[in-house]
């Protein structure tokens, strides 16, 4: 059975969790175009939905079911680069995060337009609707975009990625109190952390984060070494390793929910 491209679980609180890269489903027509490397689906945000599950009662979740190789829900439909001058992947990735080709035949413009309509547009229609609904209910909405990535990817960045990577596009996508609160909690763990470093927030954060309109957005990119048994197939979740991380993430989300009433302009 073909799944819906996006699954929404509505909550009654002010926080929305975006999950654009956890999906592993691909329709047959797209899967058939992937080469052996592409079929590994290595660039999935593995088990992020499990990592955040149940951490904040009342949170709304908007989750993509399709894989980012079909189309990347965290890139703009115009395919403008998020990181000009740096290696990155586009609206429809042509390589994996190691710079290796993933397609037997690269998708043509018509196929990309079709994928935009089938997957990208429904995901963002749902996310836009939930932002509007939550803001109408609370006077403010906080979009927390959930991501993860391997901790060592020379094609994308030097060295080892910090455990916590907070992105607010240089402080423009949310009230400063949101960024400060998340920084403070992460720093207190003693883990490595970066703020607006290699990952400054993707298109979702930059597009929806409008503090003047009472919609605040922040991206959290986690190093997968913080919660996976290994950052290679089968990308297994490690519940023991993840437990203290879940405690920190629970603290972050609860703090944001408590902060929300003070953010209304």
C-alpha positions, 0 to 999 in steps of 0.5 A: 500500500502506498503511504501518505507522503506526510503523517501529521499527529496534532497536539494541543501545545505550542511546539511542532516537531518537523521530521523531514528526513526520517522516511525510507519509502520510495515508490517503485518508479524512483527506487528502480533508478537508484544504483547499488550505493543509492539503495543503501539510503545511507543519508537517512536521519536514522531513528530520529522519530524514535529518539524524540518519541514521547518526549513532549506531551502535546507536541505536534509532529509533521513527518515525511514518509518518503526518502530524501533521495526522492526529493529533499523536503528541507530544500527550497523548491527553487533548488537554491543552495543553502550553503553557497561555495560549500559541498552540499546536496540539492532538492533532488540529490545527485550524490550521497553525502560522500559525493558518490553518485546514487542514480543509474540515470539522473532524474530529468526536469519533468521528473523533478517537477512531478516529485515536487508535486507528489511529495515536497508540496504535500509535506510543506502544505501540512507543515504550513497548516500546522504552523497556522493552527498552533499559532491561532491556538496559542498566539505563537508557534515554535517549529523545532526541526529534527535532524541527524547526520553521521559525525564524520563526512569529509565531503561536507565538513572537516573533522568530527561534527559536534553532538549538538548543532543548533541552527537559526540562520544567524539568529534570524529565525527565532526569538533570541531567548529560544536560541539561548535556552537551547544553547544553555541546556546543551552546554550544561551536558558537557557534550560538544556543541556548535551554534550556526556552524556548519549547519545553520538551519535548512530551508524549513527553518529559514522559510518558516522562522518569522519571529515578527509573525509569532512563528519561531523556528530552530533546527537541531542537527545531532551527530548520529554517533550520539544515539546509533550503535554504528554510523554504518549499515544497519544503522542500529539504534542504541537505546542505552547510548540514546537514553541520556540524550533523550533526557536532554532533548526532553528538557529542551522541548519542555523549556521551549513549551514553557517559554512560548507564552512569553514570546507572543508579540 
